[in-house]
Amino acid sequence: MDSQNTDQKLAVITGGASGIGLSCSKRFAKEGYAVLIIDANKEAGEQELKSLKSDGYNADFAYCDITKHEQVAAIFQGLADQNKCAQVLVNCAGISPALNALHEYPVEEWHRAIDINLHGTFYACREFLGLAMKNNASDGSIINVASIMGVRASAAQASYAASKHAVVGLTKSIAQDYAHLNIRANAVGPGVIDTPMNTELMKDENVMQYMLGRIPLKRVASSDEVANLIYFLASSEASYITGSYHPVDGGYLAS
Ligand SMILES: NC(=O)c1ccc[n+]([C@@H]2O[C@H](COP(=O)([O-])OP(=O)(O)OC[C@H]3O[C@@H](n4cnc5c(N)ncnc54)[C@H](O)[C@@H]3O)[C@@H](O)[C@H]2O)c1
């Protein structure tokens, strides 16, 4: 990453190489942030970095498996070593694990879901907050991408719902504990979003018909529509919003 000018804020975006995270990477870059993409998909990360740089943005990519605390810590230590502070953390790295009844749910798949969706989010929040403390930060914003499954449940999705409910709880706790530093933390709850995560699901007409039947706006959302909410929550326009869960679901939860 190019050295930041003193006014340029840094947004760290986990899962920033695809889908909602990629839309956030582009949006924050366009809004004048330096952007650090963290992702386990090296190829996509490098490709998106190249594209952001060729558009003239200040961006960087760090390969990282978010489930490895030492890798996450090393990235934030690298920022500290360069005397950098991050003002925004967006946690998008996540998976949609296998569906199955709980009594036969593969134990390894359960651990994978919790490791990526919850532990990874915890590691990134922990290191972001540690860096903020080192820098005596007086503001900051964390946006954790949960899901509508962060506040409700659906058939055969126990591991996903458990991980996303926990992300909402983690977010509320951070909001309590770091409000005195004006560090805000909010969770967003996307409904059905057109991203690579849903490529297969969206090919299934029966599933889509069922899903659309439950969405008052009768369509899925683009990842940019989720990034709009995330950018708003990071901005000073949302200066009094913390500890909240914000659905972006076309009315799904209200129906
Ligand atoms: N797409 C939806 O409909 C939807 C709905 C609700 C919530 N979400 C949540 O939004 C977030 C982003 O999902 P998306 O739809 O953009 O999916 P996506 O698959 O397009 O992007 C997810 C990104 O996370 C990265 N990632 C996965 N495991 C990782 C790991 N161990 N370490 C680092 N990076 C890792 C992937 O490489 C990918 O770039 C996820 O947390 C997902 O649960 C998505």
Ligand as a Chemical Component Dictionary entry (heavy atoms), coordinates in Angstrom:
data_LIG
# 
_chem_comp.id                   LIG 
_chem_comp.type                 NON-POLYMER 
_chem_comp.pdbx_formal_charge   0 
_chem_comp.three_letter_code    LIG 
# 
loop_
_chem_comp_atom.comp_id 
_chem_comp_atom.atom_id 
_chem_comp_atom.alt_atom_id 
_chem_comp_atom.type_symbol 
_chem_comp_atom.charge 
_chem_comp_atom.model_Cartn_x 
_chem_comp_atom.model_Cartn_y 
_chem_comp_atom.model_Cartn_z 
_chem_comp_atom.pdbx_ordinal 
LIG N1  N1  N 0  -24.668 -13.882 -0.237 1  
LIG C1  C1  C 0  -25.653 -13.905 0.635  2  
LIG O1  O1  O 0  -26.828 -14.130 0.282  3  
LIG C2  C2  C 0  -25.388 -13.644 2.080  4  
LIG C3  C3  C 0  -26.492 -13.557 2.948  5  
LIG C4  C4  C 0  -26.274 -13.322 4.293  6  
LIG C5  C5  C 0  -24.992 -13.206 4.779  7  
LIG N2  N2  N 1  -23.935 -13.316 3.920  8  
LIG C6  C6  C 0  -22.612 -13.199 4.501  9  
LIG O2  O2  O 0  -21.884 -12.223 3.802  10 
LIG C7  C7  C 0  -20.490 -12.515 3.900  11 
LIG C8  C8  C 0  -19.880 -12.425 2.510  12 
LIG O3  O3  O 0  -20.482 -13.424 1.700  13 
LIG P1  P1  P 0  -20.577 -13.324 0.113  14 
LIG O4  O4  O 0  -21.951 -13.663 -0.256 15 
LIG O5  O5  O -1 -19.967 -12.060 -0.338 16 
LIG O6  O6  O 0  -19.686 -14.597 -0.271 17 
LIG P2  P2  P 0  -18.425 -14.786 -1.218 18 
LIG O7  O7  O 0  -18.198 -16.256 -1.226 19 
LIG O8  O8  O 0  -18.616 -14.078 -2.509 20 
LIG O9  O9  O 0  -17.254 -14.052 -0.424 21 
LIG C9  C9  C 0  -16.721 -14.578 0.766  22 
LIG C10 C10 C 0  -15.247 -14.249 0.802  23 
LIG O10 O10 O 0  -14.733 -14.752 2.052  24 
LIG C11 C11 C 0  -13.479 -15.346 1.777  25 
LIG N3  N3  N 0  -13.168 -16.367 2.784  26 
LIG C12 C12 C 0  -13.820 -17.527 3.002  27 
LIG N4  N4  N 0  -13.185 -18.232 3.952  28 
LIG C13 C13 C 0  -12.124 -17.496 4.348  29 
LIG C14 C14 C 0  -11.089 -17.683 5.282  30 
LIG N5  N5  N 0  -10.990 -18.813 6.007  31 
LIG N6  N6  N 0  -10.161 -16.719 5.435  32 
LIG C15 C15 C 0  -10.231 -15.584 4.695  33 
LIG N7  N7  N 0  -11.166 -15.358 3.761  34 
LIG C16 C16 C 0  -12.110 -16.307 3.600  35 
LIG C17 C17 C 0  -13.643 -15.985 0.402  36 
LIG O11 O11 O 0  -12.387 -16.263 -0.210 37 
LIG C18 C18 C 0  -14.444 -14.919 -0.321 38 
LIG O12 O12 O 0  -13.600 -13.985 -0.954 39 
LIG C19 C19 C 0  -20.385 -13.891 4.550  40 
LIG O13 O13 O 0  -20.083 -13.728 5.905  41 
LIG C20 C20 C 0  -21.779 -14.455 4.395  42 
LIG O14 O14 O 0  -22.102 -15.371 5.419  43 
LIG C21 C21 C 0  -24.106 -13.540 2.590  44 
# 
loop_
_chem_comp_bond.comp_id 
_chem_comp_bond.atom_id_1 
_chem_comp_bond.atom_id_2 
_chem_comp_bond.value_order 
_chem_comp_bond.pdbx_ordinal 
LIG N1  C1  SING 1  
LIG C1  O1  DOUB 2  
LIG C1  C2  SING 3  
LIG C2  C3  SING 4  
LIG C2  C21 DOUB 5  
LIG C3  C4  DOUB 6  
LIG C4  C5  SING 7  
LIG C5  N2  DOUB 8  
LIG N2  C6  SING 9  
LIG N2  C21 SING 10 
LIG C6  O2  SING 11 
LIG C6  C20 SING 12 
LIG O2  C7  SING 13 
LIG C7  C8  SING 14 
LIG C7  C19 SING 15 
LIG C8  O3  SING 16 
LIG O3  P1  SING 17 
LIG P1  O4  DOUB 18 
LIG P1  O5  SING 19 
LIG P1  O6  SING 20 
LIG O6  P2  SING 21 
LIG P2  O7  DOUB 22 
LIG P2  O8  SING 23 
LIG P2  O9  SING 24 
LIG O9  C9  SING 25 
LIG C9  C10 SING 26 
LIG C10 O10 SING 27 
LIG C10 C18 SING 28 
LIG O10 C11 SING 29 
LIG C11 N3  SING 30 
LIG C11 C17 SING 31 
LIG N3  C12 SING 32 
LIG N3  C16 SING 33 
LIG C12 N4  DOUB 34 
LIG N4  C13 SING 35 
LIG C13 C14 SING 36 
LIG C13 C16 DOUB 37 
LIG C14 N5  SING 38 
LIG C14 N6  DOUB 39 
LIG N6  C15 SING 40 
LIG C15 N7  DOUB 41 
LIG N7  C16 SING 42 
LIG C17 O11 SING 43 
LIG C17 C18 SING 44 
LIG C18 O12 SING 45 
LIG C19 O13 SING 46 
LIG C19 C20 SING 47 
LIG C20 O14 SING 48 
# 
